[in-house]
């Protein structure tokens, strides 16, 4: 190779090297982009709607919140505000709606639980779904809340049912991120005569031929009953304008079933069925007095919780007796140093209680962390739910029971 050839080869090498370096940089960028896309999945979206409704004065509004397409939800919270309703008693005379009377979370596996917390003219609901089944069915809305419409309301009055975009956290179990949420609010209009307030039994398996009592307003002879589940009303007895008794032709699970009553004039009302339980006695904790627990369908004879106490943060337990007899629940609070206290509480049949740890164990100094609350009972049909509250933020977050410490 002569001098000129060596020069040409050198120049060629100097030209090729920068080109190869640039190609290498491009490949690194492309590969990095692929890694980023595969490592952090794109945010998914969910659209939620509140059904508008026409409800008579003296009737009951079932606030129904549902997604437009099935989406699994592992946990979250949603706020809603109202035009005139003020739900912390006493309710002002100018309001159309009365205080929150009940509510339920529906999921195909019965795994959803949470709390509804009214404050002023708004309600905030927080929830968990241990199996991420909440939101996966369009047959039943994930959330319903019950509000009475005051008898003094006049036909044509309206109440905005507004979903709060600032409190709209619905978590995708696949990514662990919040869904990108689109909210569509509804309107309640005072009018008509027909309304459903409760169904009993409203949850669980109901045998064929067992009497089901439907209460509400505006029931007249000749009304029809339709269910979303695979059952038909074999008998329909209009006891009064406020009570209809029915029996079914087959055994079904009524939890979350849509039950529609239609009067001969074709006015109809649909109610998503659940069993409404009453509070046995109010908590002494101001924030808990307003809280409505919503339990999963699971029952326990033993469960464990880990209370958290720090600053304005507190913890406690909610217990609901779905059985037909009073139930005694034993509670033991312990830490790494040993047992801190024991107590028991009796929950009447068809009632629930919500208690702060400090109410259950007065005078006991509870460590801010690393303590365990165990609840045990010999009774059947006891539902349990823990929670962490914050007096400053005015929030209550559900905590699912643990089967082991």
Buried (B, 14 or more C-beta within 10 A) or exposed (E): EEEEEEEEEEEEEEEEEEEEEEEEEEEEEEEEEEEEEEEEEEEBEBBBBBBBBBBBBBBBBBBBBBBEEEBBBBBBBBBBBBBBBBBEEEBEEEBBBBBBBBBBBBBBBBBBBBBBBBBEBBBBBBBBBBBBBBBBBEBBBBBBBBBBBBEEBEEEBBBBBBBBEEBBBBBBBEEEBBBBBBBEBBBBBBBBBBBBBBBBBBBBEBEEEEEBBBBBBBBBEEBEBEBBBEBEBEEBEBEEEBEBEBBBEEEBBBBBBBBBBBBEEEBBBBBBBBBBBEBBEEBEBEBBEBBBBBBBBBBBEBBBBBBBBEEEBBBBBBBBBBBEEEBEBBBBBBBEEEEBBEBEBEBBBBBBBBBBBBBBBEEEEBEEEEBBBBBBBEBBBBBBBBBBBBEEEBBBBBBBBBEEE
